[in-house]
Amino acid sequence: MALTDLFEKKTVFSLEVFPPHTQVGIENLSKTLVDLKQIKPDFISVTLGAGGMAKSEDTIKVADFIQNDLQIPAVAHVPGLYQSKAKVTRLLDDLVAHDVKNVLVLRGDAIEGEIPVGEFNHANDLATFIKEYGAFDIAGACYPQVHLESASTVDDIRYLKKKVDAGVTHLITQLFFDNTHFYNFKERLELADIQVPVEAGIMPCTNKKQIERIAQVSGIEIPKKFASILSRYENKPEAMRDAGIAFAVDQIVDLVSSGVDGIHLYTMNNAENAKRIWAATHSLFEDAATEKLIAH
Ligand code: FAD
């Protein structure tokens, strides 16, 4: 079944991991992934750094393990800014050879001192190219708080529509800590007649410095409620972890009960946190699946 079709049957629960670049790191990630299989994610996506087609082997290795050893659908991230059509074609050929049939198309972030190839200046160019290649279910990224480089909210949605029209059949949001941003974003999608399923990207935050860095580079707001948690527990790792997980659970409860299409958990390769979140929320996903079954 194509991943996109899953959304008709259930509220999707998916995970994201990143590939370490050492053999030991990959082996550790394999153990983490085996652990994560217990929580039955609908798919697991694997990142690939924008400048890193040289590292695409690691992404393929991890995606292959997920798809073929664990029998969980794998989604390979493909950033296009620094890639030629020939390189992307080779990557797609490799993915097909490993039976990985899902990709997340991305532009990727600009890297200082590196000149973009110019063949995939935006994610929509890559979506068009991969759609023509065939064989793939194509997901794309979106930004409830508006992409940092968008000149306006209108432009942000205009180009998102272009990406969807080019062949993206499912969207995953950047992480956010205030669900109001997500609900406002969904309203903008509705006005623009963007009808593909949208998964909410949620990251359990267990480290103040890490989250402040992410928030700064990606323009994510840290709401007051969350800032208080960060400053109170920044030097108390166990309490910070409990609070970060509870905050993520709270977001998920609100989103699932409001009918979100799916939750995409940025795991940061931490199985324990993901398992705790699943333990606290799995009955909500089961309830949503039952409701969809009755509605059909
Ligand atoms: P685009 O869709 O191309 O949009 C980028 C900007 O350009 C936006 O402001 C948009 O409005 C504008 N724009 C879009 N199309 C056009 C057009 N045709 N003409 C003019 N302007 C346009 N990065 C990685 O390097 N590797 C990863 O694995 C990775 N995974 C990610 C996963 C998710 C779920 C998310 C949300 C982001 C991820 N990123 C990753 C980061 C992403 O690469 C950056 O956010 C990047 O800055 C934008 O990528 P995009 O695909 O959204 O770009």
Boltz pocket constraint, residues with backbone or C-beta under 6 A from the ligand:
constraints:
  - pocket:
      binder: B
      contacts: [[A, 46], [A, 47], [A, 48], [A, 49], [A, 50], [A, 51], [A, 77], [A, 78], [A, 79], [A, 105], [A, 106], [A, 107], [A, 108], [A, 109], [A, 110], [A, 121], [A, 122], [A, 123], [A, 124], [A, 140], [A, 141], [A, 142], [A, 147], [A, 148], [A, 149], [A, 150], [A, 151], [A, 155], [A, 156], [A, 157], [A, 159], [A, 160], [A, 162], [A, 163], [A, 172], [A, 173], [A, 174], [A, 175], [A, 201]]
      max_distance: 6.0
